[in-house]
Amino acid sequence: MLVDVIMPKLGESLTEGTIIQWRKKVGDSIDKDEILLEIGTDKVDSEIPSPAVGVLKEILAQPNDVLPVNEVIARIETEGDGALTTVSTEEELTIEETPPAEAPPAPTPPITSNSVERTFYTPLVRAMASRESVSESELALISGSGRGGRVTKKDLVTYLQMRNDPALVGKAKAATVPTLPSAIVMDDRVEAMDRMRQMIAEHMRQSIDTAAHVYLVSECDVTHVVDYVKSGQDAFFKREGFKLTYTPFFVLAVVKAIQAHPIFNAS
């Protein structure tokens, strides 16, 4: 029997997810609840368990593919009569902010400066890093346990827990962005945007398409204002305790223009 694995819905407002990594290859055996793949969204990245016992028969999506919720992403062959069954991974998946109690503690990620080539972080890791004020250079110091040295949520949580250790804090403060060895030559290359960057680009494009971007420049003779400021700035400073600038005159002009022509302040 073939069992469909579908893209789970990891949040009420989420309509799609990004394939980060497959833990199994076509032809590999897999048990029920064994981790099959990793999926990332704008709010969370999660390890998706297998919904059935069997052999991974087909993979229908590759890493970095963005697929809508309920889209079939893989098929598992189980012992049966050959019928096709769809099993939602939502029933098997529970998102927790902390690791399960029965799970062994994650090993402490050693701090290393050998990570200058790692530039991809999942949306969840970037959101957590921003919330905890972890800079890009500090993220680069974390040795990731994911595929290709990728920093996972557990790696970042463990790092934040041991961040209060004085010895580690001293290393973090002393750390700077690592410089590349002189033997490495920097060349132009194309980097695929992560999901968060794609959404930012999409929203910026939408802003350009839907909102008028108009710039109007007009010249104005402010000779009398300049002369007034120059002649009275010393007396003004003695009287008020701060310098006289041109800003109040511009604000006054705007206020009078809006009072005379309210349509300027219309939307």
C-alpha positions in Angstrom: 0.0 0.0 0.0 1.3 3.5 -0.9 0.9 6.2 1.8 1.0 9.9 0.7 3.0 12.2 2.9 1.6 15.8 2.6 2.9 19.2 3.5 1.6 19.8 7.0 0.0 23.0 8.2 2.3 24.3 10.9 0.2 27.3 11.9 -3.2 28.8 11.5 -2.1 31.6 9.1 0.5 29.6 7.2 -0.4 28.4 3.7 3.0 26.9 2.5 6.2 25.5 3.7 9.8 25.1 2.5 11.6 21.8 2.2 14.9 22.2 4.2 16.3 18.7 4.2 15.3 15.1 3.6 16.6 12.7 6.3 15.8 9.7 4.2 16.6 8.7 0.6 14.4 6.8 -1.9 14.7 3.1 -1.0 15.5 3.7 2.7 13.4 1.9 5.3 11.6 4.0 7.9 9.7 3.4 11.0 6.5 5.3 12.1 7.4 8.5 13.9 11.0 8.4 12.7 12.2 11.8 11.3 11.6 11.9 7.6 12.4 15.5 6.7 12.8 19.1 7.9 10.4 21.8 6.9 10.8 25.6 7.4 8.2 28.4 7.4 8.2 32.1 8.2 7.5 31.3 11.9 8.9 27.9 12.7 11.1 25.0 11.4 10.2 21.5 12.3 11.3 17.9 12.0 8.5 16.0 10.3 8.0 12.3 11.4 7.0 9.5 9.1 3.2 8.7 9.3 3.8 5.0 8.5 6.2 2.1 8.6 7.7 1.1 5.3 10.1 2.0 2.5 10.4 5.5 1.1 9.2 4.9 -2.4 9.2 8.4 -4.0 10.3 12.0 -3.1 8.2 14.6 -4.9 9.9 17.8 -3.7 13.5 18.9 -3.4 15.3 21.0 -0.8 14.4 24.8 -1.0 11.1 24.0 -2.9 8.2 26.0 -1.6 4.9 24.0 -1.6 1.4 24.7 -0.5 -0.2 23.0 2.5 -1.7 19.6 1.8 0.5 19.1 -1.3 1.9 15.5 -1.6 5.6 15.6 -1.0 6.5 11.9 -0.7 5.1 8.4 -0.8 5.9 5.5 1.5 5.3 1.9 0.5 3.9 -0.3 3.3 2.8 -3.9 3.4 -0.7 -4.1 2.1 -3.0 -4.5 -0.9 -1.5 -1.7 -3.0 -4.2 0.9 -2.4 -3.3 4.5 -2.1 -3.8 6.2 1.3 -3.2 9.8 2.3 -2.0 10.4 5.8 -1.6 13.9 7.1 1.5 14.5 9.1 -0.5 17.1 11.1 -1.9 14.3 13.3 1.6 13.1 14.1 3.3 16.5 14.5 3.3 18.6 17.7 5.3 21.8 17.8 7.0 22.4 21.1 9.1 25.4 22.1 11.2 23.1 24.3 12.6 19.7 23.6 10.6 16.7 24.9 11.4 15.6 28.4 12.4 12.1 27.3 14.8 13.4 24.7 18.5 13.3 25.6 20.0 16.7 26.2 21.6 18.2 23.1 25.4 18.4 23.2 26.8 21.8 23.9 27.8 23.2 20.5 31.5 24.2 20.6 32.3 27.7 19.6 34.4 27.9 16.5 35.5 30.5 13.9 35.6 27.9 11.1 32.2 28.9 9.7 32.9 31.8 7.3 31.1 29.9 4.5 27.9 29.3 6.3 25.4 32.0 5.3 22.0 30.2 5.3 19.9 30.2 8.4 16.3 29.1 8.6 13.6 31.7 9.2 13.0 30.4 12.7 16.7 30.6 13.7 16.9 34.2 12.3 13.8 35.2 14.2 15.1 33.7 17.4 18.5 35.4 16.9 16.9 38.7 16.3 14.7 38.4 19.4 17.7 37.4 21.6 20.0 40.1 20.0 22.3 37.5 18.5 24.4 39.1 15.7 25.4 37.5 12.4 29.0 37.2 13.6 27.8 35.5 16.8 25.6 33.1 14.9 28.7 32.2 12.8 30.4 31.1 16.0 27.8 28.4 16.7 28.8 25.0 15.4 25.6 23.6 13.9 24.4 20.0 14.2 22.3 20.1 11.1 23.2 19.0 7.6 26.2 20.7 6.3 26.8 22.4 9.6 23.5 24.2 9.6 22.5 25.8 12.9 19.2 24.4 14.2 16.8 25.7 16.7 18.2 23.3 19.3 21.7 24.5 18.7 20.7 28.1 19.2 18.6 27.3 22.3 21.6 25.4 23.8 23.9 28.3 23.0 21.6 30.8 24.6 21.4 28.7 27.7 25.2 28.6 28.2 25.5 32.2 27.1 25.6 33.4 30.7 28.8 31.4 31.4 31.4 34.2 32.0 34.1 32.3 30.0 31.8 32.0 27.0 30.5 35.6 27.2 34.1 36.8 27.1 34.8 34.8 24.0 31.6 36.1 22.4 32.5 39.7 23.1 36.0 39.3 21.8 34.7 37.6 18.7 34.6 39.6 15.5 33.6 38.8 12.0 36.2 36.3 10.8 38.5 37.5 8.0 39.1 35.2 5.1 42.6 33.8 4.6 44.6 35.7 2.0 44.7 32.6 -0.2 40.9 32.8 -0.8 39.8 35.1 -3.6 36.3 36.5 -3.4 34.4 36.1 -6.7 30.8 37.0 -7.6 28.3 34.2 -7.1 24.6 33.7 -7.0 23.0 32.9 -3.7 19.5 31.5 -3.4 17.3 33.7 -1.2 15.9 32.1 1.9 12.1 32.2 2.5 12.2 35.3 4.7 14.2 37.3 2.0 11.8 36.1 -0.7 8.8 37.4 1.3 10.6 40.8 1.9 11.3 41.1 -1.9 7.7 40.1 -2.7 6.3 42.8 -0.3 8.7 45.4 -1.7 7.6 44.6 -5.2 3.9 44.7 -4.1 4.5 48.2 -2.6 6.0 49.5 -5.9 3.1 48.0 -7.9 0.3 49.3 -5.7 1.5 52.6 -4.3 2.5 55.7 -6.4 6.1 56.7 -5.8 6.3 60.4 -6.8 9.0 62.9 -6.0 8.4 66.6 -6.6 11.3 69.1 -6.2 10.7 72.9 -6.2 13.1 75.7 -5.5 12.3 78.3 -2.9 14.1 81.6 -2.1 14.9 81.5 1.7 17.4 84.4 1.7 15.4 86.4 4.3 15.2 83.3 6.6 18.9 82.7 6.3 19.7 86.4 7.1 17.3 86.3 10.1 18.9 83.2 11.5 22.4 84.6 11.1 21.5 87.9 12.7 19.6 86.5 15.6 21.1 83.2 16.5 23.4 84.6 19.3 20.6 86.4 21.0 18.3 83.4 20.6 20.9 81.0 22.1 21.4 83.3 25.2 17.6 83.6 25.7 16.5 80.0 25.0 19.7 77.9 25.7 19.8 76.1 22.4 20.6 77.1 18.8 18.1 78.5 16.3 17.9 76.3 13.2 15.9 76.4 9.9 13.6 73.6 10.9 11.0 75.7 12.7 10.6 77.9 9.6 10.0 74.9 7.4 7.5 73.4 9.8 5.7 76.7 10.0 5.5 76.9 6.2 4.1 73.4 6.0 1.5 74.1 8.7 0.4 77.3 6.9 0.3 75.4 3.5 -1.9 72.7 4.9 -4.2 75.2 6.6 -4.6 77.1 3.3 -4.9 73.9 1.2 -6.2 70.9 3.3 -6.1 68.6 0.3 -2.3 68.4 0.7 -3.0 66.4 3.9 -5.6 64.2 2.3 -5.2 60.4 1.6 
